Amino acid sequence: MEQISKYGVEILGFYWTLGRFGTVVMMEAKDEKMARRVALQVQDLVSTATLVALPREEAHRLLE
């Protein structure tokens, strides 16, 4: 996790979950490419999926 900060990525939350994914790490990066770069750093240790999330209010504005 310490190495992630050198990419300018902030960890917003680390959650243990039930279901398809055992752990969810929420992070904020400047763009999807930087998020992917961080995910590639740990690809030998874990399976990853990158999801883009928007706050509810912003998603509603996109629909207007």
C-alpha positions as CSV (number, residue, x, y, z in Angstrom):
1,M,0.0,0.0,0.0
2,E,2.9,2.4,0.7
3,Q,4.0,2.0,-2.9
4,I,0.6,3.2,-4.2
5,S,1.1,6.7,-2.8
6,K,4.2,7.2,-5.0
7,Y,1.8,7.2,-8.0
8,G,-0.3,10.0,-6.4
9,V,-3.1,7.6,-5.7
10,E,-5.1,7.9,-2.5
11,I,-6.7,5.0,-0.8
12,L,-10.2,6.0,0.2
13,G,-11.3,2.7,1.8
14,F,-10.3,-0.9,2.3
15,Y,-13.3,-3.3,2.8
16,W,-13.6,-7.1,3.4
17,T,-16.7,-8.3,1.5
18,L,-18.9,-11.3,0.9
19,G,-19.5,-12.5,-2.7
20,R,-17.5,-12.4,-5.8
21,F,-14.7,-10.2,-4.4
22,G,-13.2,-10.9,-1.0
23,T,-11.8,-7.4,-0.7
24,V,-12.6,-4.1,-2.2
25,V,-10.0,-1.3,-2.2
26,M,-11.5,2.1,-3.1
27,M,-8.9,4.5,-4.4
28,E,-8.8,7.8,-6.2
29,A,-6.5,8.4,-9.1
30,K,-6.1,11.2,-11.6
31,D,-7.6,8.9,-14.3
32,E,-8.3,5.3,-15.3
33,K,-4.9,4.8,-16.7
34,M,-3.2,5.6,-13.4
35,A,-5.6,3.3,-11.6
36,R,-4.7,0.5,-14.1
37,R,-1.0,1.2,-13.6
38,V,-1.4,0.7,-9.8
39,A,-3.5,-2.5,-10.4
40,L,-0.8,-3.9,-12.7
41,Q,1.7,-3.5,-9.8
42,V,-0.1,-6.2,-7.8
43,Q,-1.3,-8.4,-10.6
44,D,0.8,-11.4,-9.5
45,L,-0.7,-11.3,-6.1
46,V,-4.4,-10.7,-6.7
47,S,-7.1,-10.6,-9.3
48,T,-8.3,-7.1,-10.1
49,A,-11.2,-5.3,-11.6
50,T,-11.3,-1.6,-12.3
51,L,-14.6,0.2,-11.9
52,V,-15.3,3.8,-12.4
53,A,-17.8,5.2,-9.8
54,L,-19.7,8.4,-9.8
55,P,-21.6,10.1,-7.0
56,R,-25.3,9.7,-7.4
57,E,-25.8,13.4,-8.0
58,E,-23.2,13.5,-10.8
59,A,-24.8,10.5,-12.5
60,H,-28.2,12.2,-12.4
61,R,-26.7,15.3,-14.0
62,L,-25.3,13.2,-16.9
63,L,-28.9,12.0,-17.6
64,E,-30.2,15.5,-18.0
